[in-house]
Amino acid sequence: MSKELNDQERERREALNQLRELGIDPYPADLYPVNSTAVEIKQDFDPEKGNFQEVCIAGRLMSRRIMGKASFGEIMDHSGRIQAYFNRDEICAGEDKSLYNTVFKKALDIGDFIGVKGFVFKTQVGETSIHVKELVVLSKTLRPLPIVKTDAEGNVHDGFADKEQRYRMRYVDLVVNPEVKDVFLKRTKIINSMREFFNSKGYLEVDTPILQPIPGGAAARPFITHHNTLDQDMYLRIANELYLKRLIVGGFEGVYEFARNFRNEGMDRTHNPEFTVMEIYVAYKDYEWMMNFTEEMVEKAVLDLHGKTNIPIGENEVDFKRPFNRVTFLGAIEQYTGTDVSDFDEAQLRAFCKQQGIETDETMGRGKLLDEIFGEKCEPNFIQPTFVMDYPIEMSPLCKKHRENPRLTERFELMINGKEVANAYSELNDPIDQRERFEEQLKLSEKGDDEAMFIDQDFLRALEYGMPPTSGMGIGIDRFVMMLTNQPSIQDVLFFPQMRPERSYS
């Protein structure tokens, strides 16, 4: 896209041309033989041992202080920053040492990628630094970085503080705000902790289709696309549940997947239309077993990340030490509204919502109305990890009926800091009951509920071949990472959150 260049960009393009005129390729293809990182050098250098005497590192030039023939700069690689000392009489830029004046002093800019070779020493003030003997240009930048500066009082002035800009241009955010990278390193550590836990139990990690003929496994509005060769509308998956349960039918004891799901819904602080969940299904288990399994997994992840179970989340202090609290769904509504709604029909629930100031519409059935009441009146109260159990059957079309009360289901949700994080069932494996539940969902769809489930005939056929008693659990990875890293928004834990179209690329 064409645009008018500002003064800094124009100067950088002139510097690019200078390099080329000097016979220096500003974007070389050669492998650069990096053998150290900034953090390794700063942690392990010992002047008495005389180690790191032939180091080679690469990264961005993040600062530069030119003092005649001697200069200092700061190089940032993937691990951190380290100071480098440049001497005009010693450095070799290409083959001609005299090029130093042009290359280092005039043609290099903050943000450029360079490679340096030399030896490590400590300056008179005790700072570990690299005495550069050779300098090469690895990649010339054409736009200036918005550098973060700290004033004499220690106040940070961030040239890249606008949240929308930071989410949209994460590649710049990661460079100038190093704490952002730390969040994503922690995200990987959390996922690895969970994966290690599942693998230690002998469960199998699998992949299931993202492009599906029927969007099943959840109540949500799907994204629709079209397959040209088949001339068939397809859907981006809203959940991976039904495919994982097909694998249980096929004979696996336990399967899990870290899945990218897509829901054509609104965006806010805790919702992104593209998100990550982990779902796991284990044969011959029930939801009581899965509650114990889930709290063990969650406690382990918190300990692996923080080394303790008590951590801050926003303004709250949350303790993840097992066992977690347990309450029933209808009991929670009665506790926080003062009303037992267990025997209310749809009309009574709608009237109760109106009395409580809860917005509803005519497409909502009994299950949706109960969900609205719980979300409005109960959910914000569960700060400490709490299992909410035994949901009404209308809210859980894929869940087994409760063994003691057929109007309820064997389902729990894990609430943390006022938000749902995990959802789990004793899975419905009766194909006749499952067909009837799907048909009830079809009625809701005909009524106008665009989040009602489709009837998945192939999944019903799979159940007719027999699925053993099974428990399944799904956990929202993005929301879980938000909590464990104490981030206020889901956009802060996604590298590239969904954004409104950008008007310009200036």
ZAMARGU-4260 file (C-alpha; in steps of 0.2 Angstrom, whole numbers, plus 5000, padded with zeros to 4 digits):
<rodrens>
0) 5000/5000/5000 | 5007/5017/4995 | 5009/5030/5008 | 5019/5046/5010 | 5036/5043/5019
5) 5040/5053/5035 | 5057/5060/5038 | 5063/5045/5048 | 5058/5033/5036 | 5065/5043/5022
10) 5082/5043/5031 | 5082/5024/5034 | 5079/5021/5015 | 5094/5033/5011 | 5104/5022/5024
15) 5098/5007/5015 | 5105/5014/4998 | 5121/5018/5007 | 5124/5001/5012 | 5120/4994/4995
20) 5132/5007/4987 | 5146/5001/4998 | 5143/4983/4992 | 5135/4977/5009 | 5119/4967/5007
25) 5107/4973/5020 | 5097/4957/5019 | 5110/4943/5018 | 5105/4925/5016 | 5120/4917/5024
30) 5118/4907/5040 | 5125/4917/5055 | 5134/4906/5067 | 5126/4912/5084 | 5134/4902/5098
35) 5128/4912/5114 | 5114/4922/5120 | 5113/4938/5130 | 5106/4930/5146 | 5119/4915/5145
40) 5133/4928/5144 | 5127/4939/5158 | 5123/4924/5170 | 5139/4913/5166 | 5153/4925/5162
45) 5167/4924/5175 | 5183/4935/5172 | 5193/4923/5182 | 5189/4909/5171 | 5191/4919/5155
50) 5176/4911/5147 | 5166/4918/5132 | 5181/4924/5123 | 5175/4919/5106 | 5156/4924/5106
55) 5145/4927/5092 | 5127/4934/5095 | 5114/4942/5084 | 5099/4953/5088 | 5092/4971/5086
60) 5103/4986/5090 | 5092/4995/5103 | 5103/5009/5109 | 5119/5018/5103 | 5131/5030/5111
65) 5144/5036/5099 | 5160/5044/5107 | 5173/5047/5093 | 5181/5031/5088 | 5174/5021/5103
70) 5155/5018/5105 | 5143/5008/5115 | 5128/5000/5110 | 5115/4988/5117 | 5110/4972/5107
75) 5093/4963/5111 | 5091/4945/5106 | 5077/4933/5110 | 5084/4931/5128 | 5087/4949/5133
80) 5099/4963/5131 | 5118/4965/5133 | 5130/4979/5130 | 5142/4979/5116 | 5158/4990/5114
85) 5164/4995/5097 | 5181/5002/5093 | 5184/5010/5076 | 5202/5003/5074 | 5197/4985/5078
90) 5180/4982/5071 | 5178/4975/5054 | 5162/4979/5044 | 5164/4969/5028 | 5182/4968/5023
95) 5186/4987/5025 | 5188/4993/5042 | 5186/5011/5036 | 5168/5007/5033 | 5165/5008/5051
100) 5162/5027/5050 | 5149/5025/5037 | 5141/5009/5042 | 5140/5010/5061 | 5139/5029/5063
105) 5128/5033/5048 | 5119/5018/5040 | 5114/5008/5056 | 5098/5013/5065 | 5090/5008/5081
110) 5080/4992/5078 | 5092/4985/5064 | 5097/4967/5066 | 5116/4965/5067 | 5128/4951/5071
115) 5143/4953/5082 | 5159/4943/5086 | 5171/4946/5100 | 5175/4943/5118 | 5167/4946/5134
120) 5174/4958/5147 | 5168/4969/5162 | 5168/4988/5160 | 5176/4999/5174 | 5158/5001/5181
125) 5156/4982/5181 | 5144/4979/5167 | 5146/4963/5157 | 5149/4968/5139 | 5155/4961/5122
130) 5171/4969/5115 | 5166/4968/5096 | 5179/4963/5084 | 5167/4960/5069 | 5151/4968/5064
135) 5139/4962/5051 | 5122/4969/5045 | 5109/4956/5045 | 5093/4965/5042 | 5090/4984/5039
140) 5074/4991/5046 | 5064/5004/5037 | 5052/5010/5051 | 5058/5017/5068 | 5053/5008/5084
145) 5043/5017/5097 | 5056/5016/5110 | 5051/5015/5129 | 5060/5028/5139 | 5063/5030/5158
150) 5065/5048/5165 | 5076/5053/5180 | 5062/5049/5192 | 5060/5031/5186 | 5043/5035/5177
155) 5041/5024/5161 | 5036/5034/5145 | 5030/5021/5133 | 5030/5026/5115 | 5018/5012/5111
160) 5005/5012/5125 | 4989/5012/5115 | 4981/4995/5118 | 4972/4994/5101 | 4989/4998/5092
165) 4998/4985/5103 | 4986/4971/5099 | 4985/4975/5081 | 5004/4977/5079 | 5010/4963/5091
170) 5026/4961/5082 | 5031/4979/5088 | 5023/4976/5105 | 5034/4961/5109 | 5050/4971/5104
175) 5047/4987/5115 | 5037/4979/5129 | 5047/4964/5135 | 5035/4960/5149 | 5022/4955/5135
180) 5034/4941/5129 | 5034/4934/5147 | 5015/4932/5147 | 5016/4921/5131 | 5031/4911/5139
185) 5020/4907/5154 | 5005/4902/5142 | 5016/4889/5135 | 5022/4883/5152 | 5004/4881/5158
190) 5000/4871/5142 | 5015/4860/5144 | 5010/4857/5162 | 4993/4851/5157 | 5000/4840/5143
195) 5013/4832/5155 | 4999/4828/5167 | 4988/4820/5154 | 5003/4810/5146 | 5008/4804/5164
200) 4991/4796/5165 | 4993/4787/5148 | 4980/4797/5138 | 4983/4801/5120 | 4984/4818/5112
205) 4974/4818/5095 | 4969/4830/5081 | 4951/4832/5075 | 4943/4841/5060 | 4942/4860/5061
210) 4931/4861/5045 | 4915/4851/5049 | 4899/4847/5040 | 4889/4850/5056 | 4894/4862/5070
215) 4892/4851/5085 | 4897/4849/5103 | 4891/4866/5110 | 4877/4878/5109 | 4885/4893/5098
220) 4883/4902/5082 | 4895/4895/5069 | 4906/4903/5055 | 4900/4896/5038 | 4911/4894/5023
225) 4909/4884/5007 | 4919/4870/5000 | 4919/4873/4981 | 4924/4855/4975 | 4910/4847/4986
230) 4898/4862/4983 | 4894/4861/5001 | 4892/4873/5015 | 4905/4869/5029 | 4907/4876/5047
235) 4922/4880/5057 | 4921/4870/5073 | 4913/4877/5088 | 4919/4862/5098 | 4928/4846/5096
240) 4918/4835/5108 | 4908/4824/5096 | 4924/4819/5087 | 4933/4815/5103 | 4919/4804/5109
245) 4919/4795/5092 | 4937/4790/5097 | 4931/4783/5113 | 4918/4773/5103 | 4933/4767/5093
250) 4941/4760/5108 | 4953/4773/5115 | 4954/4774/5134 | 4957/4792/5135 | 4960/4806/5122
255) 4963/4824/5123 | 4966/4839/5111 | 4971/4857/5112 | 4959/4864/5099 | 4957/4880/5090
260) 4938/4884/5090 | 4928/4897/5082 | 4911/4905/5087 | 4903/4919/5077 | 4899/4929/5093
265) 4903/4946/5101 | 4920/4951/5107 | 4924/4958/5124 | 4936/4957/5138 | 4934/4938/5140
270) 4928/4933/5122 | 4937/4931/5106 | 4929/4923/5091 | 4944/4912/5088 | 4950/4904/5104
275) 4959/4889/5112 | 4951/4875/5122 | 4957/4858/5129 | 4945/4844/5129 | 4948/4827/5137
280) 4937/4811/5137 | 4941/4796/5148 | 4931/4779/5147 | 4924/4771/5162 | 4924/4787/5173
285) 4910/4799/5179 | 4909/4817/5183 | 4914/4814/5201 | 4930/4807/5196 | 4933/4821/5183
290) 4931/4834/5197 | 4945/4826/5207 | 4955/4825/5191 | 4952/4843/5186 | 4957/4850/5202
295) 4973/4840/5203 | 4977/4846/5185 | 4973/4864/5189 | 4983/4864/5206 | 4998/4857/5197
300) 4998/4870/5183 | 4997/4884/5196 | 5011/4876/5206 | 5022/4873/5190 | 5020/4891/5185
305) 5021/4900/5202 | 5028/4888/5215 | 5013/4891/5226 | 4994/4889/5226 | 4989/4907/5232
310) 4990/4920/5218 | 4983/4937/5214 | 4969/4938/5201 | 4964/4956/5198 | 4959/4963/5215
315) 4957/4946/5223 | 4968/4933/5231 | 4964/4916/5225 | 4969/4899/5232 | 4970/4884/5221
320) 4975/4871/5234 | 4964/4856/5233 | 4950/4852/5237 | 4939/4865/5228 | 4922/4870/5235
325) 4906/4861/5228 | 4889/4868/5226 | 4873/4864/5216 | 4867/4874/5201 | 4849/4877/5208
330) 4856/4878/5226 | 4867/4893/5220 | 4852/4902/5212 | 4842/4900/5228 | 4856/4906/5239
335) 4859/4922/5229 | 4841/4926/5224 | 4832/4919/5239 | 4820/4909/5227 | 4819/4891/5223
340) 4816/4890/5204 | 4819/4871/5202 | 4800/4869/5198 | 4797/4884/5188 | 4791/4882/5170
345) 4797/4893/5156 | 4783/4906/5159 | 4787/4907/5177 | 4806/4909/5174 | 4802/4923/5161
350) 4792/4932/5174 | 4806/4929/5187 | 4819/4936/5176 | 4808/4952/5173 | 4806/4954/5192
355) 4825/4952/5194 | 4829/4965/5180 | 4836/4952/5169 | 4834/4954/5150 | 4826/4940/5140
360) 4819/4937/5123 | 4806/4925/5116 | 4818/4913/5108 | 4825/4908/5125 | 4819/4891/5132
365) 4819/4886/5150 | 4838/4881/5149 | 4843/4898/5142 | 4833/4907/5155 | 4841/4898/5169
370) 4858/4901/5162 | 4854/4920/5161 | 4849/4920/5180 | 4864/4910/5185 | 4876/4922/5175
375) 4868/4938/5182 | 4865/4933/5200 | 4877/4919/5205 | 4893/4918/5194 | 4901/4934/5200
380) 4901/4927/5218 | 4912/4912/5215 | 4930/4920/5217 | 4938/4905/5225 | 4939/4889/5214
385) 4921/4881/5215 | 4913/4867/5206 | 4895/4871/5202 | 4886/4854/5199 | 4870/4846/5193
390) 4863/4857/5180 | 4845/4855/5174 | 4843/4844/5159 | 4837/4858/5147 | 4855/4866/5149
395) 4865/4850/5145 | 4859/4841/5129 | 4875/4830/5128 | 4875/4826/5147 | 4869/4810/5156
400) 4854/4811/5167 | 4858/4812/5185 | 4857/4795/5193 | 4846/4802/5207 | 4836/4815/5199
405) 4831/4813/5180 | 4827/4832/5179 | 4845/4836/5182 | 4862/4830/5173 | 4879/4825/5180
410) 4888/4840/5174 | 4899/4853/5183 | 4907/4869/5178 | 4923/4876/5187 | 4921/4894/5192
415) 4936/4905/5196 | 4936/4923/5200 | 4918/4925/5195 | 4920/4916/5178 | 4917/4899/5171
420) 4934/4891/5166 | 4930/4872/5164 | 4914/4862/5159 | 4912/4843/5162 | 4900/4829/5161
425) 4896/4811/5164 | 4894/4809/5145 | 4877/4804/5138 | 4880/4787/5129 | 4861/4782/5127
430) 4858/4784/5108 | 4839/4785/5110 | 4840/4798/5124 | 4853/4808/5114 | 4842/4808/5099
435) 4827/4815/5109 | 4839/4828/5116 | 4844/4833/5099 | 4826/4834/5093 | 4822/4846/5108
440) 4837/4857/5101 | 4829/4857/5084 | 4813/4864/5091 | 4823/4878/5099 | 4831/4881/5083
445) 4814/4882/5074 | 4809/4894/5088 | 4823/4906/5083 | 4838/4901/5094 | 4853/4902/5082
450) 4864/4894/5095 | 4854/4878/5096 | 4863/4862/5092 | 4861/4853/5075 | 4856/4835/5074
455) 4872/4825/5070 | 4866/4809/5062 | 4884/4801/5061 | 4887/4804/5079 | 4870/4796/5084
460) 4876/4781/5073 | 4892/4780/5082 | 4883/4779/5099 | 4872/4765/5092 | 4888/4755/5090
465) 4891/4758/5108 | 4901/4770/5119 | 4907/4765/5136 | 4903/4775/5152 | 4914/4791/5149
470) 4917/4807/5157 | 4923/4822/5147 | 4930/4840/5152 | 4934/4855/5142 | 4944/4870/5149
475) 4945/4887/5141 | 4964/4889/5139 | 4964/4908/5135 | 4953/4912/5151 | 4964/4900/5161
480) 4980/4909/5156 | 4972/4926/5159 | 4969/4921/5177 | 4986/4912/5180 | 4996/4927/5173
485) 4984/4940/5180 | 4980/4948/5164 | 4964/4959/5163 | 4959/4955/5145 | 4959/4940/5133
490) 4967/4950/5120 | 4983/4951/5132 | 4985/4932/5131 | 4982/4930/5112 | 4996/4934/5100
495) 4984/4941/5087 | 4967/4944/5094 | 4953/4948/5082 | 4952/4967/5078 | 4940/4978/5068
500) 4947/4982/5051 | 4961/4995/5051 | 4957/5010/5041 | 4975/5013/5036 | 4993/5005/5037
505) 5002/5021/5041
</rodrens>
